[in-house]
Amino acid sequence: MRRLTFRSRVAILFSLILAVSLIGSGVVFSLAYYSLNLVNIEKFLIRESSEVFEKHLIIDNQEIFFRKDSLGKTLSAYLRDEGLSSLVLDRSGNIIGSYGVYRGQLDANQGTVFVEPDQLNVVRGSNKPMFNLKKLYENRTYLEIISPLLSNQEIGGYLILSTDVNMGNQMMVLSLSLLALILPVSLILGWLLTRWMVGKSFKPLEDILSHMSKVGVGNLSKRIKIRGNPKDEIVRLSESFNKMLERIEEGVEKQKEFVSNASHELKTPLARSILALEVIEEDLKSKDIKKSLSSISQIKKELVGYGDLIHSLLTLANIHRSTITATNVVSNTKKIIKELEDESAKKGTEISFNSETKKGFLIQKDHWKVVLTNLLVNALKHGHKNSKIIVRIGEINHKGYLQVENLAEKIERGTINKLVRRFYRSEKSKGSGGQGIGLAVVRDIVSHYKLEINIQSRHDQIFLVSIEGFDLVN
């Protein structure tokens, strides 16, 4: 079975179920027909026993006499017309009249015993008729009824009537024979029909498999055509597959963009470092130590930039693997501001901190540091010299927020949304250094924690970044 296709397995299974159903139905039908036939024959024999007793038998002084009915028919003629055989016994069980197959049996063999004494005792004890199935003429099956002949509540004799039930048996055998003929044909037709139905039903699934085998990095934009009931399992599978392709395509496009931008961005500091090394080489030849030291300082700065870039890239790569824990954002914010004192002092910029909550935020300590550090570094690089940067932490509607505000050049409305792209830098900031990845890292962390980031440029000079939706921890 394992080597068969799914369609063949389903077809075979359905055929087996069909076979069992047909056999079961045939057997049940035959047994039901046989049982109902016996019940009807029993009712017929009970009715005929009453007719015979009332119209053709008289009990007088415990003796049984035969008579004709109102139409002048004898008991023999009546039984022949009704297709019945009969024995009439006196109260001692002796035969006083025999008709039909009983008569033939007696003529052929005088010693034949038709009724056992135990059977008569049962009827005598209950005063109720008794039924038996018996082989009589030509080994055919007959159903007989042994009825007590009552006169004044006393048994004056016994009446036995029987009829051939072979017709019912023949019908049952015929039904089973027809079933035996129909069964193999039904199995073959059922197998073929099931294969066709399964193929028709699973055609969309085959389309999915065919589509999956053709999907590659270069053609992720292709989608499966969806038709049918929206609640159908295959339709839902197709929708899920299309959505999965959309996510994969989005991820691949981001990866392509990331690699392209990273390659381009890394070329610039690398070229500057190589150029600085060439300058050092020339300065050393001319023994200009001062210029050499300046170039070495520039290379060091570029290498530090490399380190920051790599750290940011690692943060982006591992952000979804981290476990969320609570952070004391107040104390951590103070530490981060202190670490940036030297850089802020060089620009003559003051960083002030206002906290309106003492609760912790549900965010990794490292992620909080990356978010706040990138926002502050961005404000220092692109803000006005000798200005002020304001950091605010608070809560609203039972959620925490972070705001970083600074003075900067006016940013066009269309440019604001681009600031959170990886490696994006505005025209005015391209000479200020950095890798253009800071706000992109912030955006990814915000997205990971399902927060909201809002960037505004107000009154032409105030640049405000607001992050809202932090879960609070006491």
Buried (B, 14 or more C-beta within 10 A) or exposed (E): EEEEEEBBBBBBEBBEEBBEEBBEEBBEBBEEBBEEBBEEBBEBBBEBBEBBBEBBBBBEEEEBEEEEBEEEBBBBBBBBEBEBBBBBBBBEBEBEBBBBBBBBBBEEEEEEEBBEEEBBEEBBEEEEBBBBEEEBBEEBEBBBBBBBBEBEEEBBBBBBBBBBBBEBBEBBEEBBEEBEEEBEEBBEEBBEBBBEBBEEEBEBBEBBEEBEEEBEEEEBEEBBEBEEEEEBEBBBBBBEBBEEBEEEBEEEEEEEEBEEBBEEBBEEBEEBBEEBEEBBEEBEEEEBEEBBEBBBEBBEBBEEBBEBBEEBBEBBEEBEEBEEEBBBBBEBBBEBBEEBEEBBEEBEBEBEBEBEBEBBBBBBEBBBBBBBBBBBBBBBBBBBEEBBBBBBBBBEEEBBBBBBBBBBBEBEEEBBEEBBBBBBBBEEBEEEEBBBBBBBBBBBBBEBBEBEBEBEBEEEBBBBBBBBBBBBBE
